[in-house]
Amino acid sequence: MRIEVRYYSKNGGTKKLAEAIGKALDTEAKTVDAKLEKYADVVFLGSSVYKGKPDPAVTKFIADNAKNIGKIVVFGSAGTKKSTYPAIKSAAAGNAVKTAEMFFQCKGEFLFLNKGRPNDQDCRDAADFAKKQIKILGVT
């Protein structure tokens, strides 16, 4: 089973989470600019919230790589309570890609909010979430 980690990050918060997930799953975290060369059973896809939704690069990644994605597991950070999960799930469904029911989100730094987030604990929580998802999805 192939697992990939892809992310979009403007200020580095989602990148930190992606790298923690990649390390936990023994795979390299790459930006959404890196096309999927082969079919991946699970793609952990991360984005922060930008103007209430994921960056367009994230939905473009889904559309451009749909045939090589088995299931998407969403993760990310946000300065507010809003999540990218609904928008990513909708983009995935529009491209006939399934999305896991559970997603990971933690606080992200935005202007004066949540300074230093995601922090080390958030990264550990993201890594634990990823390992649990792999077990739930039956990926070995």
DRENDO-1510 file (C-alpha; in Angstrom, 1 decimal, always signed):
<recs>
REC; n; res; u; v; w
REC; 1; MET; +0.0; +0.0; +0.0 .
REC; 2; ARG; +1.3; +3.4; -0.9 .
REC; 3; ILE; +0.9; +6.4; +1.3 .
REC; 4; GLU; +1.7; +10.0; +0.3 .
REC; 5; VAL; +1.7; +13.3; +2.2 .
REC; 6; ARG; +1.0; +16.5; +0.3 .
REC; 7; TYR; +0.5; +20.0; +1.7 .
REC; 8; TYR; +0.1; +23.7; +0.9 .
REC; 9; SER; +1.5; +26.2; +3.4 .
REC; 10; LYS; +2.1; +29.9; +3.3 .
REC; 11; ASN; +3.7; +30.5; +6.7 .
REC; 12; GLY; +5.1; +27.1; +7.5 .
REC; 13; GLY; +2.5; +25.8; +10.0 .
REC; 14; THR; +0.9; +23.2; +7.7 .
REC; 15; LYS; +4.4; +22.2; +6.5 .
REC; 16; LYS; +5.4; +21.4; +10.1 .
REC; 17; LEU; +2.3; +19.2; +10.5 .
REC; 18; ALA; +3.0; +17.5; +7.1 .
REC; 19; GLU; +6.6; +16.8; +8.0 .
REC; 20; ALA; +5.5; +15.3; +11.4 .
REC; 21; ILE; +3.0; +13.1; +9.6 .
REC; 22; GLY; +5.5; +12.1; +6.9 .
REC; 23; LYS; +8.1; +11.1; +9.6 .
REC; 24; ALA; +5.5; +9.1; +11.5 .
REC; 25; LEU; +4.5; +7.2; +8.3 .
REC; 26; ASP; +8.0; +6.9; +7.0 .
REC; 27; THR; +7.3; +8.9; +3.8 .
REC; 28; GLU; +8.5; +12.3; +2.6 .
REC; 29; ALA; +6.1; +15.2; +2.9 .
REC; 30; LYS; +5.9; +17.2; -0.4 .
REC; 31; THR; +4.0; +20.3; -1.5 .
REC; 32; VAL; +0.9; +20.0; -3.7 .
REC; 33; ASP; +3.2; +21.1; -6.6 .
REC; 34; ALA; +4.6; +17.6; -6.6 .
REC; 35; LYS; +2.4; +15.5; -8.9 .
REC; 36; LEU; +1.6; +11.9; -7.8 .
REC; 37; GLU; +3.7; +9.8; -10.1 .
REC; 38; LYS; +2.0; +6.5; -9.0 .
REC; 39; TYR; -1.3; +5.5; -7.5 .
REC; 40; ALA; -1.5; +6.2; -3.7 .
REC; 41; ASP; -4.0; +4.3; -1.6 .
REC; 42; VAL; -4.0; +7.1; +0.9 .
REC; 43; VAL; -3.0; +10.8; +0.5 .
REC; 44; PHE; -2.7; +12.9; +3.6 .
REC; 45; LEU; -3.6; +16.3; +2.2 .
REC; 46; GLY; -3.0; +19.4; +4.3 .
REC; 47; SER; -3.9; +23.1; +4.0 .
REC; 48; SER; -4.6; +26.0; +6.3 .
REC; 49; VAL; -7.7; +28.1; +5.9 .
REC; 50; TYR; -7.3; +31.1; +3.5 .
REC; 51; LYS; -10.2; +33.4; +3.1 .
REC; 52; GLY; -12.5; +30.7; +4.5 .
REC; 53; LYS; -11.3; +27.8; +2.3 .
REC; 54; PRO; -8.2; +25.9; +1.2 .
REC; 55; ASP; -5.8; +27.6; -1.3 .
REC; 56; PRO; -6.8; +26.9; -4.9 .
REC; 57; ALA; -3.6; +25.0; -5.3 .
REC; 58; VAL; -5.1; +22.2; -3.1 .
REC; 59; THR; -8.2; +21.8; -5.2 .
REC; 60; LYS; -6.1; +21.9; -8.3 .
REC; 61; PHE; -3.9; +19.1; -6.9 .
REC; 62; ILE; -7.0; +16.9; -6.3 .
REC; 63; ALA; -8.3; +17.5; -9.9 .
REC; 64; ASP; -4.9; +17.0; -11.5 .
REC; 65; ASN; -4.2; +13.8; -9.5 .
REC; 66; ALA; -7.6; +12.2; -9.0 .
REC; 67; LYS; -6.9; +9.1; -10.9 .
REC; 68; ASN; -3.9; +8.4; -8.7 .
REC; 69; ILE; -5.7; +8.9; -5.3 .
REC; 70; GLY; -7.5; +6.1; -3.4 .
REC; 71; LYS; -8.6; +8.2; -0.4 .
REC; 72; ILE; -7.8; +11.6; +1.0 .
REC; 73; VAL; -7.2; +12.2; +4.7 .
REC; 74; VAL; -7.4; +15.9; +5.5 .
REC; 75; PHE; -5.2; +17.7; +8.0 .
REC; 76; GLY; -4.4; +21.3; +8.7 .
REC; 77; SER; -4.3; +24.3; +10.9 .
REC; 78; ALA; -6.4; +27.4; +11.2 .
REC; 79; GLY; -6.5; +30.7; +13.1 .
REC; 80; THR; -10.2; +30.3; +13.6 .
REC; 81; LYS; -12.5; +27.3; +14.2 .
REC; 82; LYS; -13.2; +27.0; +10.4 .
REC; 83; SER; -11.8; +23.9; +8.7 .
REC; 84; THR; -10.9; +23.1; +5.1 .
REC; 85; TYR; -12.4; +19.7; +5.5 .
REC; 86; PRO; -15.8; +20.5; +3.9 .
REC; 87; ALA; -14.3; +22.2; +0.9 .
REC; 88; ILE; -11.6; +19.5; +0.3 .
REC; 89; LYS; -14.3; +16.8; +0.7 .
REC; 90; SER; -16.5; +18.6; -1.9 .
REC; 91; ALA; -13.6; +19.0; -4.3 .
REC; 92; ALA; -12.6; +15.3; -3.9 .
REC; 93; ALA; -16.2; +14.2; -4.4 .
REC; 94; GLY; -16.4; +16.3; -7.6 .
REC; 95; ASN; -13.4; +14.3; -8.9 .
REC; 96; ALA; -14.7; +10.9; -7.8 .
REC; 97; VAL; -12.2; +10.7; -4.9 .
REC; 98; LYS; -13.2; +9.4; -1.5 .
REC; 99; THR; -12.4; +11.3; +1.7 .
REC; 100; ALA; -11.9; +9.8; +5.2 .
REC; 101; GLU; -14.5; +10.6; +7.7 .
REC; 102; MET; -12.1; +11.9; +10.3 .
REC; 103; PHE; -9.7; +14.9; +9.8 .
REC; 104; PHE; -7.1; +16.6; +11.9 .
REC; 105; GLN; -7.1; +20.3; +12.6 .
REC; 106; CYS; -5.2; +22.3; +15.2 .
REC; 107; LYS; -4.8; +26.0; +15.9 .
REC; 108; GLY; -2.6; +27.9; +13.5 .
REC; 109; GLU; -0.9; +31.3; +13.8 .
REC; 110; PHE; -2.8; +34.1; +12.2 .
REC; 111; LEU; -1.9; +37.8; +12.8 .
REC; 112; PHE; -1.9; +38.1; +16.6 .
REC; 113; LEU; -3.8; +34.8; +17.2 .
REC; 114; ASN; -2.3; +31.5; +18.4 .
REC; 115; LYS; +1.3; +32.6; +18.4 .
REC; 116; GLY; +3.7; +29.7; +17.9 .
REC; 117; ARG; +1.0; +27.3; +16.6 .
REC; 118; PRO; +1.2; +24.6; +15.5 .
REC; 119; ASN; +3.6; +23.7; +18.2 .
REC; 120; ASP; +5.5; +20.5; +19.1 .
REC; 121; GLN; +2.4; +19.0; +20.8 .
REC; 122; ASP; +0.3; +19.7; +17.7 .
REC; 123; CYS; +2.8; +18.0; +15.6 .
REC; 124; ARG; +2.8; +14.9; +17.9 .
REC; 125; ASP; -1.0; +14.9; +17.8 .
REC; 126; ALA; -0.9; +15.1; +14.0 .
REC; 127; ALA; +1.5; +12.2; +13.8 .
REC; 128; ASP; -0.6; +10.1; +16.2 .
REC; 129; PHE; -3.7; +10.9; +14.2 .
REC; 130; ALA; -2.0; +9.7; +11.0 .
REC; 131; LYS; -0.9; +6.4; +12.5 .
REC; 132; LYS; -4.5; +5.8; +13.8 .
REC; 133; GLN; -6.0; +6.6; +10.4 .
REC; 134; ILE; -3.7; +4.1; +8.8 .
REC; 135; LYS; -4.9; +1.4; +11.2 .
REC; 136; ILE; -8.6; +2.4; +10.7 .
REC; 137; LEU; -8.2; +2.4; +6.9 .
REC; 138; GLY; -6.4; -1.0; +7.0 .
REC; 139; VAL; -3.3; +0.3; +5.2 .
REC; 140; THR; -0.1; -1.5; +6.0 .
</recs>
